[in-house]
Structures are given as structure tokens and as C-alpha cells.
Amino acid sequence: MQSPKIKTSQDSSIEPDGARPSFPVFTSSAGIGHGLSRRGFIGGVLVATAGALFSRASQTPRWQIGCYTRPWAGYDYHVAFDGIAAAGFKYVGLMTTKSRTSLIVSMESTPKEAAAIGGEAKQRGLKIISMWADDAAMGTTGGLRRLIDNSAACGCRYLLLGGTEEEHADAYYKVVAACCDYAKSKDVVLTLKPHAGSNPSGALCRQTIDRIGHKSFRLWYDPGNIFYYSDGKLDPVDDAATVDGVVAGMSVKDFRAPKEVEITPGTGMVNFPKVLSRLEQGGFNHGPLVVECLDHGDLPHINAAAVKARRFLETLTGQKA
């Protein structure tokens, strides 16, 4: 999973665009003294204000801004959930944790156990948005179906696949192709991220996605990994131009030479404004943006880095998390 600019202050708090409601203009033909009482005028303003605020509150934000549990891998997942919620995120991605399998939900988990983990996230005001696929499950359709069941049980729509080495690619993607219809029936989207082996770039991931040709198999972009697996030679701004129309979400991961991705987004080489702009140009104009890595450190340092990452994404997207 070694998969993991505009200069901006990461400590700034960004208000949503249009936070000030628009009020109707009352002209003299409908003003006070022309059939509209002072009480009616004030009432009309209050109704209009409430309507504008309700309309804004009911709009679904374009981006689902979240954070994976990976930075808290040395702790129990409850610590990760607490840190992510306290940092101001509303979405969480399940990745590594301190457990026997190093995962929160694995092939060994039952749907009942997965549902309980979804409930624990919900208690903290979090929704599970993405889940790392247990590699042990990827050898058979039964194993992948079990992960799809667990993903659905914990309320997670996106199941994240890391791909495999060249020599195992044919068998691996036969399993994926065989499970796409099943994933669709469970309202789960299988997502492939740029990673080691046969899929180190968006362009190579795209070839596999096009070959399988199923809407329940999409790309989960990872700009930090584009740099990482090319030894810093392939800029994700350029690679992003190869993935038009297939991106479902993004791991928000940065990169620092020579080979470091466990840093807080916005502090490395990835030009996130340009990457996101190019992805938007290709059709990815809404969806999950999930922080995967943060700076190393003790627990207070990790939790503080999570706050910085959330603020960075709010600045990047122009919306509150």
C-alpha cells in the first residue's frame, strides 16, 4: 500500500461560496404603503432568508472530504476514528490498523462484524466512504464477493483494489471481471488505484478498466503514487490527462523526493490544484477526496496534521468538509 500549488495558509478557515444569502428586492410597487404592511414586509424577508438557508443546507456538497485510517496504523482503529472525527472530517476510509490482519475489515470479517464497524463510525458522525481490499481475498471470486458483502454491510460504496504483479495480472483481473455484476447488485463500486506491479500509472490502470468495460469498475486516482512508482519522473498533472471519464475518487497523497509519501498533503511535490483541475476537465467534478497519508509523529502530531489536511482540502475545493 506504499502508495502513499497554490501557496495557501493551511490554518485558514474557508467559508463556503455564497455563504451570505440573497434577499429579494422589494420595489416601490410592492413596498410598504402599496398594499404591503410593515409586518408583512418583515415576514416576507424572514421567509426568504429561511428559504435561502434551507436551500443551501439541503444541497449535496460536490466533494466528500475524508481521511483514511492509515496514519493511525500503530493504534487501534477506534483511535483513528476519534482522531478523524475530531479533525473535522465526515468521511472515513478503512485501511490499516493495529490488529492481527493489520486491517479493520478483512476477508475473515463477517458481514455482522463489518456492520458493527459501520455503526461505530456513525456514532462518531462519520460515514465509511472507501475500504482497502484484503489482498488475501483477491485470488477467488468467493473471496472478492465476501469483501463486497462486507463493504456493503458497513455502508461503504467504494472497495479499493491495489492491483497485482504482471505475472498474476490475468488471473487477478478475471476475478475482478467476474465480480462486477455482483458488486453492482450490492451498490458497491470496485476501484483500482495506481500502485506497484502492473498498474503504476493512471494510463495503465485505464487500459485494464477499459478492457473489463464495466461501470462498477472504476479508477481511484492517487497522485502521490504516480510520482512514487516513477521515481519522481512522471508528473500526475500529465498522467491525469490519460484518465478522462473513469475516475470515481481520489487518494489525496503527496510525494517528496526521493521516495516518501507519508507526508501531509500540500507539503510536497504534487500540484493538487492543477491535478484536480485536470481531473475535473475529464469529468471528475464531484466525489470522494480521501487523505491517505500524514506526517509521521506521536498521536498529538498525527491528529494535528489531520486538521491541517482537512483545512488544505477545504481551501483546495472551496467547500467545508
C-alpha positions as CSV (number, residue, x, y, z in Angstrom):
1,M,0.0,0.0,0.0
2,Q,3.1,2.2,-0.3
3,S,1.0,4.1,-2.3
4,P,1.4,6.8,0.0
5,K,0.1,24.5,-5.8
6,I,-1.2,27.1,-4.9
7,K,0.5,28.6,-1.9
8,T,-2.0,28.8,0.8
9,S,-2.2,29.0,4.6
10,Q,-3.2,25.6,5.9
11,D,-4.5,27.2,9.0
12,S,-7.1,29.4,7.2
13,S,-10.8,28.5,7.6
14,I,-12.7,28.8,4.4
15,E,-16.3,29.7,4.3
16,P,-18.5,28.1,1.6
17,D,-19.1,30.1,-1.5
18,G,-22.2,32.1,-1.3
19,A,-22.5,31.9,2.5
20,R,-24.4,35.2,2.5
21,P,-28.0,34.6,1.5
22,S,-29.5,36.6,-1.4
23,F,-32.6,38.6,-0.4
24,P,-35.5,39.6,-2.7
25,V,-35.6,43.3,-3.7
26,F,-38.9,45.0,-2.9
27,T,-39.6,47.8,-5.3
28,S,-41.9,50.7,-4.6
29,S,-44.8,48.9,-6.5
30,A,-44.8,46.2,-3.8
31,G,-43.4,48.1,-0.9
32,I,-44.7,49.4,2.3
33,G,-47.6,51.8,1.6
34,H,-48.6,49.9,-1.5
35,G,-50.7,47.1,-0.1
36,L,-47.9,45.5,2.0
37,S,-47.8,46.2,5.7
38,R,-44.6,46.6,7.7
39,R,-45.3,43.2,9.4
40,G,-45.9,41.6,6.0
41,F,-42.7,43.1,4.7
42,I,-40.6,41.8,7.6
43,G,-42.3,38.4,7.4
44,G,-41.5,38.2,3.7
45,V,-37.8,38.9,4.4
46,L,-37.7,36.2,7.2
47,V,-39.4,33.7,4.9
48,A,-37.0,34.4,2.1
49,T,-34.0,34.2,4.4
50,A,-35.1,30.9,5.8
51,G,-35.8,29.6,2.4
52,A,-32.3,30.6,1.1
53,L,-30.6,29.0,4.1
54,F,-32.7,25.8,3.8
55,S,-32.0,25.6,0.1
56,R,-28.2,25.9,0.8
57,A,-28.2,23.4,3.6
58,S,-30.1,20.8,1.5
59,Q,-27.6,21.0,-1.3
60,T,-25.2,18.0,-1.5
61,P,-21.6,19.1,-1.5
62,R,-19.7,18.3,-4.6
63,W,-16.8,16.6,-2.7
64,Q,-16.9,14.1,0.1
65,I,-13.8,15.1,2.0
66,G,-12.4,12.3,4.2
67,C,-9.4,10.6,5.7
68,Y,-8.1,7.0,5.8
69,T,-7.1,5.3,9.0
70,R,-3.5,4.6,7.6
71,P,-1.8,7.4,9.6
72,W,-3.0,5.8,12.8
73,A,-1.9,2.3,11.7
74,G,0.1,1.8,15.0
75,Y,-3.1,2.3,17.0
76,D,-6.5,0.5,17.4
77,Y,-9.0,1.7,14.8
78,H,-11.1,3.4,17.5
79,V,-8.2,5.9,18.0
80,A,-8.2,6.6,14.2
81,F,-12.0,7.1,14.2
82,D,-11.7,9.5,17.1
83,G,-8.8,11.4,15.5
84,I,-10.5,11.7,12.1
85,A,-13.8,12.9,13.6
86,A,-12.1,15.4,15.9
87,A,-10.2,16.8,12.9
88,G,-13.5,17.8,11.3
89,F,-13.9,15.1,8.7
90,K,-17.3,13.5,8.0
91,Y,-16.0,10.6,5.9
92,V,-13.5,7.8,6.8
93,G,-11.6,5.3,4.7
94,L,-10.8,1.9,6.2
95,M,-7.2,0.9,5.7
96,T,-4.5,-0.3,8.1
97,T,-4.8,-0.6,11.8
98,K,-3.3,-2.4,14.8
99,S,-4.8,-5.8,14.5
100,R,-3.9,-9.4,13.7
101,T,-4.6,-8.9,10.0
102,S,-3.5,-5.2,10.0
103,L,-6.9,-4.4,8.6
104,I,-10.1,-3.1,10.1
105,V,-12.4,-5.2,7.8
106,S,-10.8,-8.3,6.1
107,M,-12.0,-11.4,4.3
108,E,-12.2,-13.0,7.8
109,S,-14.7,-10.5,9.0
110,T,-18.4,-11.4,8.9
111,P,-21.0,-9.0,7.5
112,K,-22.3,-8.6,11.0
113,E,-18.9,-7.5,12.2
114,A,-18.5,-5.2,9.3
115,A,-21.9,-3.7,10.0
116,A,-20.9,-3.1,13.7
117,I,-17.8,-1.2,12.5
118,G,-20.0,0.9,10.3
119,G,-22.1,1.7,13.3
120,E,-19.1,2.7,15.3
121,A,-18.1,5.2,12.6
122,K,-21.7,6.5,12.5
123,Q,-21.6,7.1,16.3
124,R,-18.7,9.5,15.7
125,G,-20.5,11.3,12.9
126,L,-18.5,9.5,10.2
127,K,-19.6,7.6,7.1
128,I,-17.3,5.0,5.6
129,I,-16.5,6.1,2.1
130,S,-13.8,3.7,1.0
131,M,-12.3,0.3,2.1
132,W,-9.0,-1.3,1.3
133,A,-9.4,-4.8,-0.2
134,D,-7.8,-7.6,1.7
135,D,-5.2,-9.0,-0.8
136,A,-5.9,-12.5,0.6
137,A,-9.4,-12.3,-0.8
138,M,-8.4,-11.5,-4.4
139,G,-7.5,-15.0,-5.5
140,T,-11.0,-16.2,-5.9
141,T,-14.4,-14.9,-6.8
142,G,-15.7,-16.2,-3.5
143,G,-13.1,-14.1,-1.6
144,L,-13.8,-10.9,-3.5
145,R,-17.6,-11.4,-3.1
146,R,-17.0,-11.8,0.6
147,L,-15.3,-8.4,0.6
148,I,-18.1,-6.9,-1.4
149,D,-20.6,-8.2,1.1
150,N,-18.6,-6.7,4.0
151,S,-18.2,-3.4,2.1
152,A,-22.0,-3.2,1.7
153,A,-22.6,-4.2,5.3
154,C,-20.5,-1.4,6.7
155,G,-22.1,1.1,4.4
156,C,-19.1,1.6,2.2
157,R,-19.7,2.2,-1.5
158,Y,-16.1,2.1,-2.8
159,L,-13.9,-1.0,-2.4
160,L,-10.3,-0.1,-3.1
161,L,-8.1,-2.6,-5.0
162,G,-4.3,-2.3,-5.2
163,G,-3.8,-4.5,-8.3
164,T,-1.0,-7.1,-8.6
165,E,2.2,-8.0,-10.3
166,E,2.4,-8.6,-14.1
167,E,2.7,-12.4,-13.8
168,H,-0.5,-12.6,-11.8
169,A,-2.5,-9.9,-13.6
170,D,-4.6,-12.1,-15.9
171,A,-5.9,-14.3,-13.1
172,Y,-6.4,-11.3,-10.8
173,Y,-8.5,-9.3,-13.2
174,K,-10.5,-12.4,-14.3
175,V,-11.7,-12.5,-10.7
176,V,-12.5,-8.7,-10.8
177,A,-14.4,-9.0,-14.0
178,A,-16.4,-12.0,-12.7
179,C,-17.5,-10.0,-9.7
180,C,-18.5,-6.7,-11.3
181,D,-22.2,-7.6,-11.7
182,Y,-22.3,-8.9,-8.1
183,A,-20.8,-5.6,-6.9
184,K,-23.4,-3.7,-8.9
185,S,-26.2,-5.7,-7.2
186,K,-24.8,-4.6,-3.8
187,D,-24.3,-0.9,-4.9
188,V,-20.6,-1.3,-4.5
189,V,-18.0,0.1,-6.9
190,L,-14.7,-1.7,-7.3
191,T,-11.9,0.9,-7.7
192,L,-8.4,0.3,-8.8
193,K,-5.6,2.7,-7.7
194,P,-2.2,3.3,-9.3
195,H,0.2,1.0,-7.4
196,A,3.1,-1.3,-7.8
197,G,3.2,-4.1,-10.3
198,S,1.1,-3.9,-13.4
199,N,-0.7,-0.7,-12.6
200,P,1.8,2.0,-11.5
201,S,0.2,4.8,-13.5
202,G,-3.3,6.1,-14.4
203,A,-2.7,5.3,-18.0
204,L,-2.0,1.6,-17.3
205,C,-4.9,1.4,-14.8
206,R,-7.1,2.9,-17.6
207,Q,-6.1,0.1,-20.0
208,T,-7.3,-2.5,-17.5
209,I,-10.5,-0.6,-16.7
210,D,-11.3,-0.2,-20.4
211,R,-10.6,-3.9,-21.1
212,I,-13.1,-5.0,-18.4
213,G,-15.6,-2.4,-19.5
214,H,-18.0,-2.4,-16.5
215,K,-19.3,0.7,-14.8
216,S,-18.8,-0.9,-11.4
217,F,-15.0,-1.0,-12.0
218,R,-13.5,2.5,-11.9
219,L,-10.3,4.3,-11.1
220,W,-9.3,5.7,-7.7
221,Y,-6.7,8.3,-8.6
222,D,-3.5,8.6,-6.5
223,P,-1.2,11.5,-7.5
224,G,1.4,10.6,-4.8
225,N,1.8,7.1,-6.2
226,I,2.2,8.4,-9.8
227,F,5.4,10.2,-8.6
228,Y,6.4,7.3,-6.2
229,Y,6.3,4.5,-8.7
230,S,8.0,6.5,-11.5
231,D,10.8,7.7,-9.1
232,G,9.5,11.2,-9.4
233,K,9.7,11.3,-13.2
234,L,6.0,11.2,-14.1
235,D,4.1,14.3,-13.0
236,P,0.5,13.4,-12.0
237,V,-0.7,16.6,-13.8
238,D,0.4,15.0,-17.0
239,D,-0.8,11.5,-16.1
240,A,-4.2,12.9,-15.1
241,A,-4.8,13.7,-18.8
242,T,-5.0,9.9,-19.6
243,V,-7.9,9.0,-17.3
244,D,-10.8,11.1,-18.6
245,G,-14.1,9.5,-17.8
246,V,-13.0,6.7,-15.5
247,V,-12.3,8.4,-12.1
248,A,-14.6,7.7,-9.2
249,G,-12.5,9.1,-6.3
250,M,-9.0,10.1,-5.2
251,S,-6.5,9.3,-2.5
252,V,-5.2,12.7,-1.5
253,K,-1.5,11.8,-1.2
254,D,1.6,13.9,-1.7
255,F,5.2,13.0,-2.6
256,R,8.6,14.1,-1.6
257,A,11.8,13.0,-3.3
258,P,13.4,10.6,-3.3
259,K,10.7,8.1,-2.2
260,E,8.4,9.5,0.5
261,V,4.6,9.7,0.6
262,E,3.9,9.6,4.3
263,I,3.7,13.4,4.5
264,T,0.8,15.8,4.9
265,P,-0.9,16.9,1.7
266,G,0.2,20.3,0.4
267,T,3.8,19.9,1.7
268,G,5.3,18.0,-1.2
269,M,5.7,18.0,-5.0
270,V,2.1,17.3,-6.0
271,N,0.4,20.3,-7.5
272,F,-3.0,19.5,-6.2
273,P,-4.9,22.5,-7.8
274,K,-3.6,21.5,-11.2
275,V,-4.2,17.8,-10.7
276,L,-7.8,18.3,-9.6
277,S,-8.4,20.9,-12.3
278,R,-7.3,18.3,-15.0
279,L,-9.4,15.6,-13.4
280,E,-12.4,17.9,-13.4
281,Q,-11.8,18.6,-17.1
282,G,-12.0,14.9,-17.7
283,G,-15.3,14.5,-15.9
284,F,-14.4,14.0,-12.2
285,N,-16.2,17.0,-10.9
286,H,-17.6,15.5,-7.7
287,G,-16.9,12.6,-5.5
288,P,-14.6,11.3,-2.7
289,L,-11.3,13.1,-1.9
290,V,-9.8,11.0,0.9
291,V,-6.5,11.8,2.6
292,E,-4.3,8.7,2.8
293,C,-1.1,9.8,4.5
294,L,0.1,12.4,7.0
295,D,3.4,13.3,8.6
296,H,4.9,10.8,11.0
297,G,4.9,11.6,14.7
298,D,3.2,10.8,18.0
299,L,-0.6,10.8,18.4
300,P,-1.0,14.6,19.0
301,H,1.2,15.3,16.0
302,I,-0.8,13.0,13.7
303,N,-4.1,14.5,15.0
304,A,-2.8,18.0,14.3
305,A,-1.7,17.0,10.9
306,A,-5.2,15.7,10.1
307,V,-6.6,19.1,10.9
308,K,-4.1,20.7,8.6
309,A,-5.0,18.3,5.8
310,R,-8.7,19.0,6.2
311,R,-8.1,22.7,6.0
312,F,-5.9,22.2,3.0
313,L,-8.7,20.4,1.2
314,E,-11.3,23.0,2.2
315,T,-9.0,25.6,0.6
316,L,-8.5,23.4,-2.5
317,T,-12.2,22.7,-3.1
318,G,-13.7,25.9,-1.7
319,Q,-16.1,23.9,0.5
320,K,-16.4,22.8,4.1
321,A,-15.6,19.2,4.9
